[in-house]
Amino acid sequence: MSDSLLLKNIGTIISGDIDAPVLEGDAILVTDGKIEKIGALADFGAVNADKTIDCKGTTVTPGLIDSHCHVILGDYTSPPKAGRVYRKRGPRRRDHYYFRRRSPS
């Protein structure tokens, strides 16, 4: 049995292709995690999707993955080693914080 998803009432479909950035249609049918059809819902015929999402006129960018991440090298949870945090009054009365390490003895 295949899993299917129908996105309907899409306002704009972005293709990711610079030569044709916007696709015609208002619906996307996804089967087993792959896009099967993009176009007008009226042209899809009878669709029995496992799940249907009403996009309410929003823009959809199929295949766009949010790759925003913060790579951490080290442990930010440990306290600072041999140093002190200072506060300095900056221009326009904004506070600036900085860390000063102690000189090695």
WOZIGI-V736383 format. One record per residue. N is the residue number from 1. RES is the residue in one small letter. PSI is psi in whole degrees, 0 to 359 (* if undefined). OMEGA is omega as a letter, one per 40 degrees, with the letter a starting at -180 (none if undefined). BURIAL is # if it has 9 or more other ideal C-beta (glycine too) atoms within 8 Angstrom, else .. Layout:
BEGIN
N	RES	PSI	OMEGA	BURIAL
N	RES	PSI	OMEGA	BURIAL
END
This chain:
BEGIN
1	m	135	a	.
2	s	148	i	.
3	d	136	a	.
4	s	150	a	#
5	l	134	i	#
6	l	122	i	#
7	l	122	a	#
8	k	166	a	#
9	n	41	i	#
10	i	136	i	#
11	g	310	a	.
12	t	138	i	.
13	i	118	i	#
14	i	131	a	#
15	s	330	a	#
16	g	355	i	.
17	d	120	a	.
18	i	332	i	.
19	d	334	i	.
20	a	76	a	.
21	p	336	a	.
22	v	131	i	.
23	l	148	i	.
24	e	141	i	.
25	g	172	i	#
26	d	13	a	.
27	a	152	i	#
28	i	132	i	#
29	l	125	i	#
30	v	129	i	#
31	t	128	a	#
32	d	39	i	.
33	g	5	i	.
34	k	143	i	.
35	i	123	a	#
36	e	316	a	.
37	k	144	i	.
38	i	131	i	#
39	g	204	i	#
40	a	132	a	#
41	l	326	i	#
42	a	333	i	.
43	d	352	a	.
44	f	338	a	#
45	g	205	i	.
46	a	122	a	.
47	v	122	i	#
48	n	79	a	.
49	a	148	i	#
50	d	325	a	.
51	k	139	i	.
52	t	132	i	.
53	i	126	i	.
54	d	111	a	.
55	c	351	i	#
56	k	42	i	.
57	g	9	a	.
58	t	169	i	.
59	t	137	i	.
60	v	135	i	#
61	t	87	a	.
62	p	135	i	#
63	g	353	i	.
64	l	124	a	.
65	i	131	i	.
66	d	106	a	.
67	s	17	i	.
68	h	123	i	.
69	c	161	i	.
70	h	111	i	.
71	v	129	a	.
72	i	122	i	.
73	l	100	a	.
74	g	184	a	.
75	d	114	i	.
76	y	355	a	.
77	t	345	a	.
78	s	150	a	.
79	p	156	i	.
80	p	145	a	.
81	k	125	i	.
82	a	61	i	.
83	g	183	a	#
84	r	145	i	.
85	v	131	a	.
86	y	153	i	.
87	r	135	a	.
88	k	134	i	.
89	r	120	a	.
90	g	185	i	.
91	p	150	a	.
92	r	33	i	.
93	r	34	i	.
94	r	138	i	.
95	d	140	i	.
96	h	135	a	.
97	y	140	i	.
98	y	159	a	.
99	f	130	i	#
100	r	122	i	.
101	r	147	i	.
102	r	148	i	.
103	s	140	i	.
104	p	138	a	.
105	s	*	none	.
END
